[in-house]
């Protein structure tokens, strides 16, 4: 019984190998499907760094926590449609001052980063930036990015369009050259799209906006062009 199974397995393997050999030796068409879309970031990110110095470490930490709470209350008071407020990189270090080649410790410095993600920049960004600008202590940066949901949507759209482009090219070649019964033989795809944020520095803008008659800030994130490509091999019977 084992010998019969072994012979059957060998014959089956040989059959598939023969089929693959026949396909690989048949006439083929290889086309490159390409796609391109223009996108705009759908998220805004405000990054704030806070530092507080005091002679005692606990005092520096307390001052830092107080300022963080003030900023969080300021953000919450704006009745934003949808946002995410997070903190990171909390540190308390000795405040070391360097002068004329020597260093001296003078108390402690407490610091941390705040990140505010806005899911509706068109509605919320200008009003929030305007409120933050009214504080002389708050220095921040604004950047724009593409949300994970939109990244997936764009990636799917790019690949779908690239595959459609490959199919259209193959069908055009087949129709022009009078080839029959073309079918997909192999697809080679390794495309990876990246969605880098577009930073917009705000410190210079803050200086301009401190006057009483200053106009509110305006933001216009730059469009980005994304491309994708896929190689598709078709075969046709004689």
C-alpha positions as CSV (number, residue, x, y, z in Angstrom):
1,X,0.0,0.0,0.0
2,X,2.8,2.4,0.9
3,X,4.5,1.7,-2.5
4,X,1.2,2.5,-4.3
5,X,0.9,5.8,-2.4
6,X,4.5,6.7,-3.1
7,X,4.1,6.0,-6.8
8,X,0.9,8.1,-6.9
9,X,2.6,11.0,-5.2
10,X,5.5,10.9,-7.6
11,X,3.2,10.8,-10.6
12,X,1.1,13.7,-9.2
13,X,4.2,15.7,-8.5
14,X,5.4,15.0,-12.0
15,X,2.1,16.1,-13.5
16,X,2.1,19.5,-11.8
17,X,5.7,20.0,-12.7
18,X,4.9,19.2,-16.3
19,X,2.0,21.6,-16.2
20,X,4.2,24.4,-14.8
21,X,6.9,23.6,-17.4
22,X,4.3,23.8,-20.2
23,X,3.0,27.2,-18.9
24,X,6.5,28.6,-18.4
25,X,7.5,27.6,-21.9
26,X,4.3,29.0,-23.5
27,X,4.0,32.4,-25.0
28,X,3.7,35.1,-22.3
29,X,3.0,38.8,-22.0
30,X,4.5,40.8,-19.2
31,X,3.2,44.2,-18.4
32,X,3.8,46.9,-15.8
33,X,0.6,48.3,-14.2
34,X,1.1,51.8,-12.7
35,X,-1.1,54.1,-10.7
36,X,-0.9,57.6,-9.2
37,X,-3.1,59.6,-6.9
38,X,-2.8,63.0,-5.2
39,X,-3.6,63.1,-1.5
40,X,-4.0,65.7,1.3
41,X,-3.2,65.0,4.9
42,X,-6.4,64.5,7.0
43,X,-4.8,64.9,10.5
44,X,-3.0,67.8,12.2
45,X,-0.6,67.3,15.0
46,X,0.5,70.0,17.5
47,X,3.7,69.2,19.4
48,X,4.5,71.1,22.6
49,X,7.6,70.8,24.8
50,X,7.4,72.0,28.4
51,X,10.3,72.7,30.7
52,X,10.1,74.0,34.3
53,X,13.1,74.8,36.5
54,X,13.2,74.8,40.3
55,X,15.8,74.3,43.1
56,X,14.0,71.2,44.3
57,X,13.1,68.3,42.1
58,X,9.6,67.9,43.5
59,X,9.0,71.6,42.9
60,X,10.1,71.3,39.3
61,X,7.8,68.3,38.8
62,X,4.9,70.1,40.4
63,X,5.3,73.1,38.2
64,X,5.5,70.9,35.1
65,X,2.4,69.0,36.1
66,X,0.5,72.2,36.7
67,X,1.5,73.6,33.3
68,X,0.5,70.4,31.6
69,X,-2.9,70.5,33.3
70,X,-3.4,74.1,32.2
71,X,-2.7,73.3,28.6
72,X,-5.1,70.3,28.7
73,X,-7.8,72.5,30.2
74,X,-7.2,75.1,27.4
75,X,-7.5,72.4,24.8
76,X,-10.7,70.9,26.4
77,X,-12.3,74.4,26.6
78,X,-12.2,74.7,22.8
79,X,-15.0,72.1,22.3
80,X,-13.0,70.4,19.6
81,X,-14.9,67.8,17.5
82,X,-12.4,65.0,17.9
83,X,-8.8,65.0,19.3
84,X,-6.3,62.9,21.2
85,X,-4.2,64.5,24.0
86,X,-1.1,62.5,25.0
87,X,2.2,63.1,26.9
88,X,5.6,61.5,26.6
89,X,9.3,61.7,27.5
90,X,8.8,62.8,31.1
91,X,12.2,63.7,32.6
92,X,13.7,65.3,35.7
93,X,17.4,66.2,35.4
94,X,19.9,68.4,37.2
95,X,19.9,71.9,35.7
96,X,23.5,72.1,34.7
97,X,24.7,75.6,33.5
98,X,27.9,75.9,31.5
99,X,29.8,79.2,31.6
100,X,33.4,79.9,30.4
101,X,34.3,76.2,30.2
102,X,33.0,75.3,33.6
103,X,29.7,73.8,34.7
104,X,27.5,74.4,37.8
105,X,24.4,72.6,39.0
106,X,21.6,75.0,39.8
107,X,18.4,73.1,40.8
108,X,16.5,70.7,38.6
109,X,14.7,70.9,35.2
110,X,11.5,68.9,34.6
111,X,10.4,68.4,31.0
112,X,7.9,66.4,28.9
113,X,6.3,66.5,25.4
114,X,2.7,67.0,24.7
115,X,1.0,65.8,21.4
116,X,-2.4,66.9,20.3
117,X,-3.9,65.0,17.3
118,X,-6.8,66.7,15.6
119,X,-9.0,64.5,13.4
120,X,-10.8,67.5,11.8
121,X,-8.1,70.1,11.1
122,X,-10.3,72.2,8.9
123,X,-12.7,72.8,11.7
124,X,-10.5,72.8,14.8
125,X,-6.9,73.7,14.0
126,X,-7.1,77.5,13.5
127,X,-9.1,78.1,16.7
128,X,-6.8,75.9,18.8
129,X,-3.7,77.5,17.4
130,X,-5.2,80.9,18.1
131,X,-5.7,80.0,21.8
132,X,-2.3,78.6,22.2
133,X,-0.7,81.7,20.7
134,X,-2.1,83.8,23.5
135,X,0.3,82.2,25.9
136,X,3.8,83.6,25.8
137,X,5.2,80.4,27.5
138,X,3.8,77.8,25.0
139,X,6.1,77.2,22.0
140,X,4.8,74.5,19.6
141,X,5.0,73.1,16.1
142,X,2.2,72.0,13.7
143,X,2.6,69.1,11.3
144,X,0.2,67.3,9.1
145,X,-0.2,63.5,8.5
146,X,-2.4,60.9,6.9
147,X,-4.4,58.8,9.3
148,X,-4.1,55.0,9.4
149,X,-7.6,54.7,8.0
150,X,-6.9,56.9,5.0
151,X,-3.5,55.2,4.5
152,X,-5.2,51.9,4.1
153,X,-7.8,53.4,1.7
154,X,-5.1,55.0,-0.4
155,X,-2.9,51.8,-0.5
156,X,-5.9,49.8,-1.7
157,X,-6.9,52.3,-4.3
158,X,-3.3,52.5,-5.7
159,X,-2.9,48.7,-5.9
160,X,-6.4,48.3,-7.5
161,X,-5.7,50.9,-10.1
162,X,-2.3,49.4,-10.9
163,X,-3.8,46.0,-11.4
164,X,-6.5,47.4,-13.6
165,X,-3.9,49.3,-15.6
166,X,-1.9,46.0,-16.1
167,X,-5.0,44.2,-17.2
168,X,-6.0,46.9,-19.7
169,X,-2.5,46.9,-21.2
170,X,-2.5,43.1,-21.6
171,X,-6.0,43.1,-23.2
172,X,-4.9,45.9,-25.6
173,X,-1.8,43.9,-26.6
174,X,-3.8,40.7,-27.0
175,X,-6.5,42.4,-29.1
176,X,-3.9,44.2,-31.3
177,X,-1.8,41.0,-31.8
178,X,-4.9,38.7,-32.1
179,X,-4.0,36.6,-29.1
180,X,-6.6,34.4,-27.6
181,X,-7.5,33.3,-24.1
182,X,-5.0,35.2,-22.1
183,X,-4.8,34.4,-18.4
184,X,-2.8,35.6,-15.4
185,X,0.3,33.5,-14.9
186,X,2.3,35.5,-12.3
187,X,2.0,38.7,-10.3
188,X,5.1,40.4,-8.8
189,X,4.3,43.1,-6.3
190,X,6.4,44.6,-3.5
191,X,5.2,48.2,-3.4
192,X,5.3,49.9,0.0
193,X,3.9,53.4,0.3
194,X,5.1,55.8,3.0
195,X,3.1,58.8,4.3
196,X,5.6,61.3,5.8
197,X,4.1,64.2,7.8
198,X,4.5,67.8,6.5
199,X,5.9,69.9,9.3
200,X,4.9,73.6,9.6
201,X,7.1,75.6,12.0
202,X,5.0,77.9,14.2
203,X,7.5,79.9,16.2
204,X,7.9,82.5,13.5
205,X,4.2,82.7,13.0
206,X,3.7,83.3,16.8
207,X,5.9,86.4,16.7
208,X,3.8,87.8,13.9
209,X,0.5,87.1,15.6
210,X,1.1,88.7,19.0
211,X,-0.3,92.1,17.8
212,X,-3.8,92.9,18.8
213,X,-5.0,93.2,15.2
214,X,-3.3,90.1,14.0
215,X,-5.2,87.9,11.5
216,X,-5.9,84.3,12.4
217,X,-3.5,81.8,11.0
218,X,-4.1,79.9,7.8
219,X,-3.0,76.4,6.9
220,X,-2.9,74.8,3.5
221,X,-1.1,71.4,3.6
222,X,0.7,70.6,0.4
223,X,-0.7,67.8,-1.7
224,X,1.4,64.7,-2.1
225,X,1.6,62.4,-5.1
226,X,1.7,58.7,-4.4
227,X,2.5,56.1,-7.0
228,X,2.4,52.3,-7.1
229,X,3.5,49.6,-9.6
230,X,2.9,45.9,-10.2
231,X,4.3,43.5,-12.7
232,X,1.8,41.0,-14.1
233,X,2.7,38.1,-16.5
234,X,-0.1,36.7,-18.7
235,X,0.1,33.5,-20.8
236,X,-2.0,32.4,-23.8
237,X,-2.5,29.1,-25.5
238,X,-1.3,28.3,-29.0
